[in-house]
Amino acid sequence: MTGLMPVVGIPLPFISYGGSAMVVNFALLGVVLNVSMRRFMFKG
């Protein structure tokens, strides 16, 4: 290995972890979806 790329890859958010990390991922996904849904509501 030349050390240019990391040996460990990017973890998959809804597959690799369980427990509290999955709860946080779903909560953040809900916030992002809520903001994206309501973005067009306030355009004048």
PDB file of all heavy atoms in Angstrom:
ATOM      1  N   MET A   1       0.849  -1.186   0.000  1.00  0.00           N
ATOM      2  CA  MET A   1       0.000   0.000   0.000  1.00  0.00           C
ATOM      3  C   MET A   1       0.887   1.240   0.000  1.00  0.00           C
ATOM      4  O   MET A   1       1.895   1.306   0.696  1.00  0.00           O
ATOM      5  CB  MET A   1      -0.898   0.017   1.230  1.00  0.00           C
ATOM      6  CG  MET A   1      -1.816  -1.185   1.365  1.00  0.00           C
ATOM      7  SD  MET A   1      -2.947  -1.413   0.000  1.00  0.00           S
ATOM      8  CE  MET A   1      -4.061  -0.074   0.275  1.00  0.00           C
ATOM      9  N   THR A   2       0.473   2.233  -0.757  1.00  0.00           N
ATOM     10  CA  THR A   2       1.271   3.453  -0.834  1.00  0.00           C
ATOM     11  C   THR A   2       0.871   4.472   0.219  1.00  0.00           C
ATOM     12  O   THR A   2       1.582   5.447   0.428  1.00  0.00           O
ATOM     13  CB  THR A   2       1.102   4.096  -2.228  1.00  0.00           C
ATOM     14  OG1 THR A   2      -0.269   4.378  -2.429  1.00  0.00           O
ATOM     15  CG2 THR A   2       1.602   3.153  -3.300  1.00  0.00           C
ATOM     16  N   GLY A   3      -0.276   4.298   0.867  1.00  0.00           N
ATOM     17  CA  GLY A   3      -0.701   5.223   1.897  1.00  0.00           C
ATOM     18  C   GLY A   3      -1.458   6.428   1.356  1.00  0.00           C
ATOM     19  O   GLY A   3      -1.710   7.368   2.095  1.00  0.00           O
ATOM     20  N   LEU A   4      -1.791   6.404   0.066  1.00  0.00           N
ATOM     21  CA  LEU A   4      -2.518   7.538  -0.500  1.00  0.00           C
ATOM     22  C   LEU A   4      -4.005   7.480  -0.173  1.00  0.00           C
ATOM     23  O   LEU A   4      -4.641   8.510   0.034  1.00  0.00           O
ATOM     24  CB  LEU A   4      -2.328   7.581  -2.019  1.00  0.00           C
ATOM     25  CG  LEU A   4      -0.910   7.822  -2.509  1.00  0.00           C
ATOM     26  CD1 LEU A   4      -0.855   7.730  -4.030  1.00  0.00           C
ATOM     27  CD2 LEU A   4      -0.411   9.173  -2.042  1.00  0.00           C
ATOM     28  N   MET A   5      -4.565   6.300  -0.151  1.00  0.00           N
ATOM     29  CA  MET A   5      -5.990   6.130   0.124  1.00  0.00           C
ATOM     30  C   MET A   5      -6.154   5.494   1.505  1.00  0.00           C
ATOM     31  O   MET A   5      -5.309   4.714   1.933  1.00  0.00           O
ATOM     32  CB  MET A   5      -6.626   5.227  -0.934  1.00  0.00           C
ATOM     33  CG  MET A   5      -6.562   5.783  -2.342  1.00  0.00           C
ATOM     34  SD  MET A   5      -7.549   7.248  -2.537  1.00  0.00           S
ATOM     35  CE  MET A   5      -9.168   6.547  -2.519  1.00  0.00           C
ATOM     36  N   PRO A   6      -7.244   5.815   2.202  1.00  0.00           N
ATOM     37  CA  PRO A   6      -7.455   5.176   3.514  1.00  0.00           C
ATOM     38  C   PRO A   6      -7.745   3.680   3.354  1.00  0.00           C
ATOM     39  O   PRO A   6      -8.359   3.253   2.376  1.00  0.00           O
ATOM     40  CB  PRO A   6      -8.669   5.911   4.079  1.00  0.00           C
ATOM     41  CG  PRO A   6      -9.341   6.509   2.901  1.00  0.00           C
ATOM     42  CD  PRO A   6      -8.271   6.776   1.882  1.00  0.00           C
ATOM     43  N   VAL A   7      -7.298   2.914   4.323  1.00  0.00           N
ATOM     44  CA  VAL A   7      -7.499   1.468   4.273  1.00  0.00           C
ATOM     45  C   VAL A   7      -8.964   1.132   4.551  1.00  0.00           C
ATOM     46  O   VAL A   7      -9.530   0.239   3.936  1.00  0.00           O
ATOM     47  CB  VAL A   7      -6.570   0.779   5.295  1.00  0.00           C
ATOM     48  CG1 VAL A   7      -6.810  -0.726   5.297  1.00  0.00           C
ATOM     49  CG2 VAL A   7      -5.124   1.088   4.967  1.00  0.00           C
ATOM     50  N   VAL A   8      -9.573   1.867   5.465  1.00  0.00           N
ATOM     51  CA  VAL A   8     -10.972   1.624   5.837  1.00  0.00           C
ATOM     52  C   VAL A   8     -11.848   2.529   4.996  1.00  0.00           C
ATOM     53  O   VAL A   8     -11.557   3.713   4.820  1.00  0.00           O
ATOM     54  CB  VAL A   8     -11.178   1.927   7.339  1.00  0.00           C
ATOM     55  CG1 VAL A   8     -12.620   1.683   7.723  1.00  0.00           C
ATOM     56  CG2 VAL A   8     -10.243   1.085   8.173  1.00  0.00           C
ATOM     57  N   GLY A   9     -12.925   1.984   4.456  1.00  0.00           N
ATOM     58  CA  GLY A   9     -13.813   2.763   3.607  1.00  0.00           C
ATOM     59  C   GLY A   9     -14.808   3.590   4.393  1.00  0.00           C
ATOM     60  O   GLY A   9     -14.808   3.602   5.627  1.00  0.00           O
ATOM     61  N   ILE A  10     -15.676   4.260   3.691  1.00  0.00           N
ATOM     62  CA  ILE A  10     -16.725   5.062   4.318  1.00  0.00           C
ATOM     63  C   ILE A  10     -17.796   4.109   4.829  1.00  0.00           C
ATOM     64  O   ILE A  10     -18.275   3.263   4.072  1.00  0.00           O
ATOM     65  CB  ILE A  10     -17.322   6.052   3.299  1.00  0.00           C
ATOM     66  CG1 ILE A  10     -16.249   6.995   2.783  1.00  0.00           C
ATOM     67  CG2 ILE A  10     -18.470   6.840   3.902  1.00  0.00           C
ATOM     68  CD1 ILE A  10     -16.697   7.850   1.624  1.00  0.00           C
ATOM     69  N   PRO A  11     -18.193   4.212   6.095  1.00  0.00           N
ATOM     70  CA  PRO A  11     -19.218   3.306   6.612  1.00  0.00           C
ATOM     71  C   PRO A  11     -20.582   3.608   6.010  1.00  0.00           C
ATOM     72  O   PRO A  11     -20.929   4.758   5.760  1.00  0.00           O
ATOM     73  CB  PRO A  11     -19.210   3.568   8.113  1.00  0.00           C
ATOM     74  CG  PRO A  11     -18.628   4.919   8.257  1.00  0.00           C
ATOM     75  CD  PRO A  11     -17.682   5.109   7.118  1.00  0.00           C
ATOM     76  N   LEU A  12     -21.343   2.563   5.765  1.00  0.00           N
ATOM     77  CA  LEU A  12     -22.690   2.734   5.229  1.00  0.00           C
ATOM     78  C   LEU A  12     -23.629   3.090   6.381  1.00  0.00           C
ATOM     79  O   LEU A  12     -23.686   2.376   7.377  1.00  0.00           O
ATOM     80  CB  LEU A  12     -23.149   1.435   4.548  1.00  0.00           C
ATOM     81  CG  LEU A  12     -22.285   1.002   3.373  1.00  0.00           C
ATOM     82  CD1 LEU A  12     -22.727  -0.365   2.877  1.00  0.00           C
ATOM     83  CD2 LEU A  12     -22.333   2.023   2.260  1.00  0.00           C
ATOM     84  N   PRO A  13     -24.365   4.195   6.269  1.00  0.00           N
ATOM     85  CA  PRO A  13     -25.081   4.706   7.439  1.00  0.00           C
ATOM     86  C   PRO A  13     -26.177   3.793   7.979  1.00  0.00           C
ATOM     87  O   PRO A  13     -26.355   3.706   9.172  1.00  0.00           O
ATOM     88  CB  PRO A  13     -25.682   6.027   6.961  1.00  0.00           C
ATOM     89  CG  PRO A  13     -25.364   6.161   5.532  1.00  0.00           C
ATOM     90  CD  PRO A  13     -24.474   5.049   5.120  1.00  0.00           C
ATOM     91  N   PHE A  14     -26.952   3.119   7.142  1.00  0.00           N
ATOM     92  CA  PHE A  14     -28.081   2.341   7.648  1.00  0.00           C
ATOM     93  C   PHE A  14     -27.794   0.848   7.697  1.00  0.00           C
ATOM     94  O   PHE A  14     -28.666   0.058   8.004  1.00  0.00           O
ATOM     95  CB  PHE A  14     -29.315   2.606   6.784  1.00  0.00           C
ATOM     96  CG  PHE A  14     -29.757   4.039   6.846  1.00  0.00           C
ATOM     97  CD1 PHE A  14     -29.561   4.884   5.773  1.00  0.00           C
ATOM     98  CD2 PHE A  14     -30.330   4.539   7.991  1.00  0.00           C
ATOM     99  CE1 PHE A  14     -29.959   6.205   5.841  1.00  0.00           C
ATOM    100  CE2 PHE A  14     -30.736   5.863   8.073  1.00  0.00           C
ATOM    101  CZ  PHE A  14     -30.540   6.695   6.991  1.00  0.00           C
ATOM    102  N   ILE A  15     -26.574   0.442   7.392  1.00  0.00           N
ATOM    103  CA  ILE A  15     -26.246  -0.979   7.361  1.00  0.00           C
ATOM    104  C   ILE A  15     -25.181  -1.327   8.394  1.00  0.00           C
ATOM    105  O   ILE A  15     -25.298  -2.307   9.116  1.00  0.00           O
ATOM    106  CB  ILE A  15     -25.785  -1.384   5.940  1.00  0.00           C
ATOM    107  CG1 ILE A  15     -26.923  -1.173   4.949  1.00  0.00           C
ATOM    108  CG2 ILE A  15     -25.304  -2.822   5.912  1.00  0.00           C
ATOM    109  CD1 ILE A  15     -26.534  -1.338   3.505  1.00  0.00           C
ATOM    110  N   SER A  16     -24.131  -0.509   8.476  1.00  0.00           N
ATOM    111  CA  SER A  16     -22.959  -0.902   9.235  1.00  0.00           C
ATOM    112  C   SER A  16     -23.152  -0.833  10.743  1.00  0.00           C
ATOM    113  O   SER A  16     -22.496  -1.547  11.478  1.00  0.00           O
ATOM    114  CB  SER A  16     -21.779  -0.010   8.842  1.00  0.00           C
ATOM    115  OG  SER A  16     -21.489  -0.186   7.480  1.00  0.00           O
ATOM    116  N   TYR A  17     -23.990   0.076  11.208  1.00  0.00           N
ATOM    117  CA  TYR A  17     -24.115   0.279  12.641  1.00  0.00           C
ATOM    118  C   TYR A  17     -25.509  -0.082  13.111  1.00  0.00           C
ATOM    119  O   TYR A  17     -26.463  -0.063  12.351  1.00  0.00           O
ATOM    120  CB  TYR A  17     -23.828   1.739  12.999  1.00  0.00           C
ATOM    121  CG  TYR A  17     -22.420   2.156  12.683  1.00  0.00           C
ATOM    122  CD1 TYR A  17     -22.168   3.058  11.672  1.00  0.00           C
ATOM    123  CD2 TYR A  17     -21.358   1.629  13.389  1.00  0.00           C
ATOM    124  CE1 TYR A  17     -20.874   3.443  11.387  1.00  0.00           C
ATOM    125  CE2 TYR A  17     -20.072   2.009  13.112  1.00  0.00           C
ATOM    126  CZ  TYR A  17     -19.831   2.915  12.112  1.00  0.00           C
ATOM    127  OH  TYR A  17     -18.563   3.289  11.823  1.00  0.00           O
ATOM    128  N   GLY A  18     -25.637  -0.350  14.394  1.00  0.00           N
ATOM    129  CA  GLY A  18     -26.936  -0.600  14.987  1.00  0.00           C
ATOM    130  C   GLY A  18     -27.117   0.279  16.205  1.00  0.00           C
ATOM    131  O   GLY A  18     -26.225   1.030  16.585  1.00  0.00           O
ATOM    132  N   GLY A  19     -28.282   0.209  16.817  1.00  0.00           N
ATOM    133  CA  GLY A  19     -28.522   0.913  18.062  1.00  0.00           C
ATOM    134  C   GLY A  19     -28.693   2.407  17.886  1.00  0.00           C
ATOM    135  O   GLY A  19     -29.437   2.864  17.025  1.00  0.00           O
ATOM    136  N   SER A  20     -27.989   3.172  18.715  1.00  0.00           N
ATOM    137  CA  SER A  20     -28.206   4.615  18.758  1.00  0.00           C
ATOM    138  C   SER A  20     -27.751   5.307  17.472  1.00  0.00           C
ATOM    139  O   SER A  20     -28.317   6.331  17.088  1.00  0.00           O
ATOM    140  CB  SER A  20     -27.479   5.223  19.955  1.00  0.00           C
ATOM    141  OG  SER A  20     -26.090   4.996  19.855  1.00  0.00           O
ATOM    142  N   ALA A  21     -26.751   4.769  16.792  1.00  0.00           N
ATOM    143  CA  ALA A  21     -26.307   5.384  15.537  1.00  0.00           C
ATOM    144  C   ALA A  21     -27.406   5.307  14.488  1.00  0.00           C
ATOM    145  O   ALA A  21     -27.601   6.258  13.722  1.00  0.00           O
ATOM    146  CB  ALA A  21     -25.037   4.696  15.037  1.00  0.00           C
ATOM    147  N   MET A  22     -28.155   4.220  14.457  1.00  0.00           N
ATOM    148  CA  MET A  22     -29.246   4.104  13.486  1.00  0.00           C
ATOM    149  C   MET A  22     -30.382   5.059  13.834  1.00  0.00           C
ATOM    150  O   MET A  22     -30.992   5.657  12.938  1.00  0.00           O
ATOM    151  CB  MET A  22     -29.764   2.660  13.442  1.00  0.00           C
ATOM    152  CG  MET A  22     -30.815   2.461  12.381  1.00  0.00           C
ATOM    153  SD  MET A  22     -31.217   0.734  12.128  1.00  0.00           S
ATOM    154  CE  MET A  22     -29.783   0.195  11.237  1.00  0.00           C
ATOM    155  N   VAL A  23     -30.658   5.242  15.122  1.00  0.00           N
ATOM    156  CA  VAL A  23     -31.692   6.190  15.544  1.00  0.00           C
ATOM    157  C   VAL A  23     -31.310   7.602  15.123  1.00  0.00           C
ATOM    158  O   VAL A  23     -32.145   8.355  14.606  1.00  0.00           O
ATOM    159  CB  VAL A  23     -31.905   6.102  17.071  1.00  0.00           C
ATOM    160  CG1 VAL A  23     -32.816   7.215  17.561  1.00  0.00           C
ATOM    161  CG2 VAL A  23     -32.468   4.747  17.452  1.00  0.00           C
ATOM    162  N   VAL A  24     -30.054   7.970  15.303  1.00  0.00           N
ATOM    163  CA  VAL A  24     -29.591   9.298  14.906  1.00  0.00           C
ATOM    164  C   VAL A  24     -29.668   9.456  13.394  1.00  0.00           C
ATOM    165  O   VAL A  24     -30.081  10.508  12.889  1.00  0.00           O
ATOM    166  CB  VAL A  24     -28.154   9.535  15.420  1.00  0.00           C
ATOM    167  CG1 VAL A  24     -27.557  10.792  14.833  1.00  0.00           C
ATOM    168  CG2 VAL A  24     -28.152   9.611  16.934  1.00  0.00           C
ATOM    169  N   ASN A  25     -29.300   8.425  12.648  1.00  0.00           N
ATOM    170  CA  ASN A  25     -29.379   8.502  11.186  1.00  0.00           C
ATOM    171  C   ASN A  25     -30.811   8.701  10.715  1.00  0.00           C
ATOM    172  O   ASN A  25     -31.060   9.508   9.822  1.00  0.00           O
ATOM    173  CB  ASN A  25     -28.793   7.237  10.562  1.00  0.00           C
ATOM    174  CG  ASN A  25     -27.290   7.237  10.594  1.00  0.00           C
ATOM    175  OD1 ASN A  25     -26.658   8.287  10.526  1.00  0.00           O
ATOM    176  ND2 ASN A  25     -26.709   6.060  10.690  1.00  0.00           N
ATOM    177  N   PHE A  26     -31.758   7.976  11.294  1.00  0.00           N
ATOM    178  CA  PHE A  26     -33.154   8.134  10.891  1.00  0.00           C
ATOM    179  C   PHE A  26     -33.693   9.499  11.304  1.00  0.00           C
ATOM    180  O   PHE A  26     -34.486  10.098  10.578  1.00  0.00           O
ATOM    181  CB  PHE A  26     -34.020   7.024  11.472  1.00  0.00           C
ATOM    182  CG  PHE A  26     -33.984   5.761  10.668  1.00  0.00           C
ATOM    183  CD1 PHE A  26     -33.533   4.571  11.215  1.00  0.00           C
ATOM    184  CD2 PHE A  26     -34.400   5.767   9.349  1.00  0.00           C
ATOM    185  CE1 PHE A  26     -33.498   3.409  10.465  1.00  0.00           C
ATOM    186  CE2 PHE A  26     -34.379   4.606   8.588  1.00  0.00           C
ATOM    187  CZ  PHE A  26     -33.918   3.427   9.152  1.00  0.00           C
ATOM    188  N   ALA A  27     -33.268  10.016  12.453  1.00  0.00           N
ATOM    189  CA  ALA A  27     -33.721  11.338  12.885  1.00  0.00           C
ATOM    190  C   ALA A  27     -33.200  12.415  11.942  1.00  0.00           C
ATOM    191  O   ALA A  27     -33.945  13.322  11.548  1.00  0.00           O
ATOM    192  CB  ALA A  27     -33.259  11.604  14.313  1.00  0.00           C
ATOM    193  N   LEU A  28     -31.932  12.329  11.557  1.00  0.00           N
ATOM    194  CA  LEU A  28     -31.376  13.308  10.628  1.00  0.00           C
ATOM    195  C   LEU A  28     -32.035  13.201   9.257  1.00  0.00           C
ATOM    196  O   LEU A  28     -32.281  14.222   8.602  1.00  0.00           O
ATOM    197  CB  LEU A  28     -29.863  13.117  10.510  1.00  0.00           C
ATOM    198  CG  LEU A  28     -29.057  13.510  11.738  1.00  0.00           C
ATOM    199  CD1 LEU A  28     -27.593  13.175  11.548  1.00  0.00           C
ATOM    200  CD2 LEU A  28     -29.239  14.973  12.052  1.00  0.00           C
ATOM    201  N   LEU A  29     -32.323  11.994   8.821  1.00  0.00           N
ATOM    202  CA  LEU A  29     -33.019  11.816   7.546  1.00  0.00           C
ATOM    203  C   LEU A  29     -34.417  12.435   7.606  1.00  0.00           C
ATOM    204  O   LEU A  29     -34.855  13.079   6.652  1.00  0.00           O
ATOM    205  CB  LEU A  29     -33.118  10.325   7.213  1.00  0.00           C
ATOM    206  CG  LEU A  29     -33.807   9.986   5.903  1.00  0.00           C
ATOM    207  CD1 LEU A  29     -33.008  10.508   4.723  1.00  0.00           C
ATOM    208  CD2 LEU A  29     -34.003   8.488   5.788  1.00  0.00           C
ATOM    209  N   GLY A  30     -35.110  12.285   8.722  1.00  0.00           N
ATOM    210  CA  GLY A  30     -36.424  12.883   8.880  1.00  0.00           C
ATOM    211  C   GLY A  30     -36.373  14.404   8.847  1.00  0.00           C
ATOM    212  O   GLY A  30     -37.225  15.049   8.244  1.00  0.00           O
ATOM    213  N   VAL A  31     -35.360  14.994   9.477  1.00  0.00           N
ATOM    214  CA  VAL A  31     -35.218  16.449   9.454  1.00  0.00           C
ATOM    215  C   VAL A  31     -34.948  16.938   8.037  1.00  0.00           C
ATOM    216  O   VAL A  31     -35.543  17.921   7.575  1.00  0.00           O
ATOM    217  CB  VAL A  31     -34.095  16.887  10.422  1.00  0.00           C
ATOM    218  CG1 VAL A  31     -33.729  18.345  10.209  1.00  0.00           C
ATOM    219  CG2 VAL A  31     -34.518  16.644  11.859  1.00  0.00           C
ATOM    220  N   VAL A  32     -34.075  16.255   7.323  1.00  0.00           N
ATOM    221  CA  VAL A  32     -33.752  16.665   5.950  1.00  0.00           C
ATOM    222  C   VAL A  32     -34.974  16.549   5.050  1.00  0.00           C
ATOM    223  O   VAL A  32     -35.257  17.442   4.240  1.00  0.00           O
ATOM    224  CB  VAL A  32     -32.573  15.821   5.408  1.00  0.00           C
ATOM    225  CG1 VAL A  32     -32.394  16.018   3.916  1.00  0.00           C
ATOM    226  CG2 VAL A  32     -31.302  16.181   6.149  1.00  0.00           C
ATOM    227  N   LEU A  33     -35.734  15.468   5.177  1.00  0.00           N
ATOM    228  CA  LEU A  33     -36.933  15.305   4.355  1.00  0.00           C
ATOM    229  C   LEU A  33     -38.000  16.341   4.707  1.00  0.00           C
ATOM    230  O   LEU A  33     -38.686  16.853   3.828  1.00  0.00           O
ATOM    231  CB  LEU A  33     -37.494  13.892   4.518  1.00  0.00           C
ATOM    232  CG  LEU A  33     -36.680  12.783   3.865  1.00  0.00           C
ATOM    233  CD1 LEU A  33     -37.295  11.434   4.185  1.00  0.00           C
ATOM    234  CD2 LEU A  33     -36.591  12.993   2.374  1.00  0.00           C
ATOM    235  N   ASN A  34     -38.117  16.665   5.987  1.00  0.00           N
ATOM    236  CA  ASN A  34     -39.101  17.648   6.412  1.00  0.00           C
ATOM    237  C   ASN A  34     -38.758  19.026   5.849  1.00  0.00           C
ATOM    238  O   ASN A  34     -39.634  19.732   5.355  1.00  0.00           O
ATOM    239  CB  ASN A  34     -39.153  17.688   7.936  1.00  0.00           C
ATOM    240  CG  ASN A  34     -40.353  18.431   8.453  1.00  0.00           C
ATOM    241  OD1 ASN A  34     -41.194  18.861   7.691  1.00  0.00           O
ATOM    242  ND2 ASN A  34     -40.412  18.579   9.755  1.00  0.00           N
ATOM    243  N   VAL A  35     -37.497  19.401   5.900  1.00  0.00           N
ATOM    244  CA  VAL A  35     -37.084  20.700   5.363  1.00  0.00           C
ATOM    245  C   VAL A  35     -37.280  20.728   3.858  1.00  0.00           C
ATOM    246  O   VAL A  35     -37.761  21.726   3.303  1.00  0.00           O
ATOM    247  CB  VAL A  35     -35.616  20.988   5.744  1.00  0.00           C
ATOM    248  CG1 VAL A  35     -35.061  22.154   4.958  1.00  0.00           C
ATOM    249  CG2 VAL A  35     -35.506  21.249   7.229  1.00  0.00           C
ATOM    250  N   SER A  36     -36.944  19.652   3.178  1.00  0.00           N
ATOM    251  CA  SER A  36     -37.084  19.644   1.722  1.00  0.00           C
ATOM    252  C   SER A  36     -38.553  19.657   1.301  1.00  0.00           C
ATOM    253  O   SER A  36     -38.893  20.216   0.268  1.00  0.00           O
ATOM    254  CB  SER A  36     -36.363  18.438   1.120  1.00  0.00           C
ATOM    255  OG  SER A  36     -37.002  17.241   1.493  1.00  0.00           O
ATOM    256  N   MET A  37     -39.448  19.062   2.098  1.00  0.00           N
ATOM    257  CA  MET A  37     -40.872  19.101   1.772  1.00  0.00           C
ATOM    258  C   MET A  37     -41.453  20.497   1.972  1.00  0.00           C
ATOM    259  O   MET A  37     -42.251  20.966   1.173  1.00  0.00           O
ATOM    260  CB  MET A  37     -41.646  18.125   2.674  1.00  0.00           C
ATOM    261  CG  MET A  37     -41.704  16.732   2.144  1.00  0.00           C
ATOM    262  SD  MET A  37     -42.645  15.587   3.190  1.00  0.00           S
ATOM    263  CE  MET A  37     -43.594  16.606   4.234  1.00  0.00           C
ATOM    264  N   ARG A  38     -41.049  21.171   3.034  1.00  0.00           N
ATOM    265  CA  ARG A  38     -41.638  22.458   3.380  1.00  0.00           C
ATOM    266  C   ARG A  38     -40.953  23.636   2.707  1.00  0.00           C
ATOM    267  O   ARG A  38     -41.351  24.771   2.900  1.00  0.00           O
ATOM    268  CB  ARG A  38     -41.612  22.646   4.891  1.00  0.00           C
ATOM    269  CG  ARG A  38     -42.446  21.625   5.593  1.00  0.00           C
ATOM    270  CD  ARG A  38     -42.412  21.828   7.091  1.00  0.00           C
ATOM    271  NE  ARG A  38     -43.048  20.723   7.771  1.00  0.00           N
ATOM    272  CZ  ARG A  38     -44.352  20.656   7.986  1.00  0.00           C
ATOM    273  NH1 ARG A  38     -45.148  21.603   7.570  1.00  0.00           N
ATOM    274  NH2 ARG A  38     -44.853  19.628   8.627  1.00  0.00           N
ATOM    275  N   ARG A  39     -39.937  23.379   1.917  1.00  0.00           N
ATOM    276  CA  ARG A  39     -39.206  24.464   1.275  1.00  0.00           C
ATOM    277  C   ARG A  39     -40.100  25.209   0.286  1.00  0.00           C
ATOM    278  O   ARG A  39     -40.022  26.421   0.170  1.00  0.00           O
ATOM    279  CB  ARG A  39     -37.980  23.905   0.533  1.00  0.00           C
ATOM    280  CG  ARG A  39     -37.140  24.950  -0.123  1.00  0.00           C
ATOM    281  CD  ARG A  39     -35.908  24.350  -0.719  1.00  0.00           C
ATOM    282  NE  ARG A  39     -36.257  23.159  -1.497  1.00  0.00           N
ATOM    283  CZ  ARG A  39     -35.443  22.573  -2.346  1.00  0.00           C
ATOM    284  NH1 ARG A  39     -34.244  23.043  -2.506  1.00  0.00           N
ATOM    285  NH2 ARG A  39     -35.812  21.507  -3.014  1.00  0.00           N
ATOM    286  N   PHE A  40     -40.970  24.499  -0.427  1.00  0.00           N
ATOM    287  CA  PHE A  40     -41.810  25.126  -1.438  1.00  0.00           C
ATOM    288  C   PHE A  40     -43.051  25.784  -0.835  1.00  0.00           C
ATOM    289  O   PHE A  40     -43.725  26.543  -1.491  1.00  0.00           O
ATOM    290  CB  PHE A  40     -42.233  24.084  -2.480  1.00  0.00           C
ATOM    291  CG  PHE A  40     -41.063  23.475  -3.177  1.00  0.00           C
ATOM    292  CD1 PHE A  40     -40.698  22.166  -2.937  1.00  0.00           C
ATOM    293  CD2 PHE A  40     -40.306  24.219  -4.074  1.00  0.00           C
ATOM    294  CE1 PHE A  40     -39.603  21.604  -3.591  1.00  0.00           C
ATOM    295  CE2 PHE A  40     -39.230  23.671  -4.726  1.00  0.00           C
ATOM    296  CZ  PHE A  40     -38.875  22.367  -4.498  1.00  0.00           C
ATOM    297  N   MET A  41     -43.333  25.516   0.434  1.00  0.00           N
ATOM    298  CA  MET A  41     -44.517  26.053   1.065  1.00  0.00           C
ATOM    299  C   MET A  41     -44.392  27.569   1.285  1.00  0.00           C
ATOM    300  O   MET A  41     -45.364  28.299   1.226  1.00  0.00           O
ATOM    301  CB  MET A  41     -44.734  25.346   2.414  1.00  0.00           C
ATOM    302  CG  MET A  41     -46.129  25.380   2.927  1.00  0.00           C
ATOM    303  SD  MET A  41     -46.241  24.475   4.468  1.00  0.00           S
ATOM    304  CE  MET A  41     -46.599  22.850   3.860  1.00  0.00           C
ATOM    305  N   PHE A  42     -43.169  28.053   1.561  1.00  0.00           N
ATOM    306  CA  PHE A  42     -42.975  29.440   1.932  1.00  0.00           C
ATOM    307  C   PHE A  42     -42.477  30.297   0.775  1.00  0.00           C
ATOM    308  O   PHE A  42     -42.188  31.464   0.971  1.00  0.00           O
ATOM    309  CB  PHE A  42     -41.986  29.520   3.093  1.00  0.00           C
ATOM    310  CG  PHE A  42     -42.485  28.816   4.320  1.00  0.00           C
ATOM    311  CD1 PHE A  42     -41.857  27.680   4.776  1.00  0.00           C
ATOM    312  CD2 PHE A  42     -43.600  29.285   5.004  1.00  0.00           C
ATOM    313  CE1 PHE A  42     -42.319  27.025   5.905  1.00  0.00           C
ATOM    314  CE2 PHE A  42     -44.070  28.634   6.118  1.00  0.00           C
ATOM    315  CZ  PHE A  42     -43.430  27.520   6.572  1.00  0.00           C
ATOM    316  N   LYS A  43     -42.364  29.725  -0.418  1.00  0.00           N
ATOM    317  CA  LYS A  43     -41.981  30.547  -1.563  1.00  0.00           C
ATOM    318  C   LYS A  43     -43.172  31.408  -1.956  1.00  0.00           C
ATOM    319  O   LYS A  43     -44.272  30.921  -2.121  1.00  0.00           O
ATOM    320  CB  LYS A  43     -41.546  29.671  -2.739  1.00  0.00           C
ATOM    321  CG  LYS A  43     -40.105  29.294  -2.678  1.00  0.00           C
ATOM    322  CD  LYS A  43     -39.661  28.662  -3.980  1.00  0.00           C
ATOM    323  CE  LYS A  43     -38.172  28.457  -3.952  1.00  0.00           C
ATOM    324  NZ  LYS A  43     -37.690  27.760  -5.126  1.00  0.00           N
ATOM    325  N   GLY A  44     -42.903  32.699  -2.117  1.00  0.00           N
ATOM    326  CA  GLY A  44     -43.979  33.620  -2.309  1.00  0.00           C
ATOM    327  C   GLY A  44     -44.408  33.851  -3.689  1.00  0.00           C
ATOM    328  O   GLY A  44     -45.322  34.475  -4.031  1.00  0.00           O
TER     329      GLY A  44
END
